Amino acid sequence: MSKPQVSIVMGSDSDLDIMREAGKALEEFGIQYEIDVTSAHRSPDRTADYARKASGRGIKVIIAGAGGAAHLAGVRYKCRQEFR
């Protein structure tokens, strides 16, 4: 099995059902992905670390979903820009 190129992340497991739909779409195209729950609000250090290390894991695309909060996508974007 090859390394995932896409990371699907969300701020809460309450978003898991809808975010799994993104995974199903990727599977239709044969694209490997990882999926995780990490909150930019409740665990900002873990979330930042996750984003910083994404490219080292071979991740090319991050799909971030955060229900009613925009923190998740913003933290990931910022960390990806700082560590290129």
N, C-alpha and C positions, 0 to 999 in steps of 0.2 A: 504494500500500500504506500502511495506517495504522500509526501508532506502536504498538509492543507495550505492552500493559497489564499483562502478567505477566512476571516474570523467574524462570526456572528456573536455580538455581545449585547447584553441588555442590563439595565439597572436593577431589575427585580424579577424574580421567578414568575410573577404574575403576568409578565410579558412573554413567557416562554412559548405558549401555544401559538401566538401570532408570529413570533420569530422563527419557529420551526418551519413555517410556510416558506420562508426565505431559503432554508436548508433544502426543502423539497424541490424548489426551483433549481437550486444549484445541482442537486442530484440528477435532475433531468438532463443536464448538460455534462454530467460526468465530472463535475468540479468538486474536489475535496475541500472540506471545511471543518473548522472547529467551532464549538458553541460554548459560551460561558456566561455566567451572571456575575457582574461586578459593579458595585454602586459608586459613582463618583461622589455621592453625598455621604454615604455611610462608611465607605472605605476608599478615600481618595488616593492614598499611597499605593494600595494594591492596584487600583484602576490605572494610575499613571505608570506603574511598573509593567503592567500587562501591555499597555500601548507601546512603551519604550522598547520592549523585547519582541514585539510582533514581527518586525522585519527579520530579526535573527532566527525566528521560527519558520521563515519562508513566506510570511503573510504579505500579500500584495494589496489586498482590499479588506477594509473593516466596514462591516454593516452594523451600525449601532442603533439600537432602539431603546427609548427611555420613557415610554408612556407619556406622562404629563410633564416630564422634566427634560430640559435641554442640556443639563450638565454633562451627561455621559458623552455625547458626540463632541462637545467642546473640549473636554479634557483630553480625549483621544487625539483630536486634531492637533491641539497644542503640543502634546508630547511627541507626536510623529514629526512635527515641524522642527522641534528642538534637537532631535536625535537622528537627523538624516546624515 
